[in-house]
């Protein structure tokens, strides 16, 4: 019996990230690493049904119910002064795990600061995003690492994530 030749390595496809949710009036921007497969497929940030991002945001402003559609949620976030973007503009990755990201290209944060003059906080959603905080320090804004909202971060309960996010946002938004 002959041994079959090894299969050639699978080429990874270059994935393009999503445009920022931002306007000139945001005071905080949440930076993830790169959208997961569900988010890319839906062209929506934090689209995985088990991601805690949207429930955490709703918990921060309980007196203002969060809308159900994505477009309305984006407007709701902006109305609260929160933007969303990612550290990486593009990368190669199979699946959704940050550990699988290869050949990443970072977004243009200097351009973001120019377009968002009221920005006062960079909130990194998880460890992979926070790995790049030093390249943002020259912007002169505080950078905080928050617990990842990803379903892969199942070791921390939602209540603890909410408390951490509230503590980071409280000085900016008076929560």
N, C-alpha and C positions, 0 to 999 in steps of 0.2 A: 504494500500500500504506500503510495507516494504522499508525502506531506504537502499540503496546499501552501502556496506562497502566502506570506502574511498580507493582510489587507493594508492598502495604503492608508496613511493617517487621514482622518476626515478634516477637510478644510473648514475652518470656521468662517462664518459669514460676518462681515462688518455690519454692525447694528447702529442705527442712528437714534439718538435720544429724542426726547420730546422738547418742544419749546417751553420757555419758562411761563409760569403763571405769575405775572408781575405787572405793576404799574408804578407810576411816579410816587405813589403815596404809601407803599408798603414800608413797614417799620422793621419787619423780621422776614428773613427768607429761610425756609427749610430746605436744606440740601441733602438729597439722598445720594446714593452712589450712581445707580443707573436703573432705569425701569426694568422690572421683571417681565417675563414673557406675557403674563396676563395684561399688564399695563401697556406693553408695546402693541399687543394685538387689539386692545380696545382704544389705543391712543389716548389713555387717561392715566394720570398719576394715581398710584395706589389702588389699582383696580382689582387686585386679588381680594376675594370676599373675606378672607381671614386676616387681611392686613389691618392693623389697629389705627392707622393714621386718621381716617375720617371719624371714628368713634372718639379718639383723643381730642380732636379739634372740637367736636360737638360738646365734649365734657368741659372744655375750657370756657365756652360761652353758653351755658345751659339756658340762659334767659332768652336766647335768640335761636330758635330751632333751625337746625341744618336742613337745607332743601334736599330733595331726593335725587334730582337729576345732576349729572356731572357738571354741566354748564352752569347751573344755578349754584352748585357747591363752590365752583371756582369764583364766581362773583361774590358769594358769601365770604369766602376766605379773604378776597381783596378788600371787601368792605370792612373786615376786621383788621386790615393792615398786614396780612400774612401772604407771602409769596412762596412758590415752590419751584425748585429746579433740581438739577443733579450736578455732581462734581464732574461727571464724564459726559462729553458731548457725543462720543461714539466709542465703541469697543468691539472686540470679538468675544463671543461668549456662547456656550451651549448651555441651555437651561436658564435658571434665574439666580443662581447663587453668586454672591460677590466673589467667592473664592475662585470662580471659573472665569472671571474677567481677565482678558488678555489684550495687549496692544491698545490701551485706553488713551484717548485724547481728551484733555480737560476743556471745560467751557471757558468762555471769556468773562471773567468776573469783574475786570476793570470796566468793561462796557456796561455790565449790569449796574455797577455803582453809579456810573454817569447817568443812567436812565432812572435810577431809584435814589434820589438825593436824600430821602428821609430814612433810609435804611440805617438801623441801629443795632441789629443783632443777626448773626449768622448761626443758625441752629443746625448742627449736623445730625442727621437721622441715622445713627449707627456708627460703628467702628470704621468701616471702609471709607465712608465720607470723611470722617474726622481725621483719617490718615493724612489728608491733604490740608489740614487747617493751617500749617505753617506757610503754605503758598498764598494764603489769604490774609495773613497778619499785616502785610503792608497796606491793606485797605483801611486799617485803623479802627476796625470794628471788633467787638467781642465775639469770640467763637466759642460755642458750647457744644459738648458732645452729649447727645441724648440717647436713651435706649432705643434701639431699632424697633420700628413698628412692624417689621416683617414677621410673617408667620414662622419663619425660621428661628426667631427669638422667642421660643416658647417657654424658656426658663423663667421669664419675668411675667408676673401677673399684670393684667391690664390696669388694675388700680395703682400699682407701683409705677407703671409707665406714665399714667395720667399725672401722678404727683410730681414726677421728675420734669415733665413737660411744663406743668403749671409753674413750678419753681423757676424754670428758665425764662418763661414768658412774663411772669408777674412784674418784674421791674419795668418792662417796656409797655405793657398793656394794663397795669394796675389790677391784675387778677387777684 
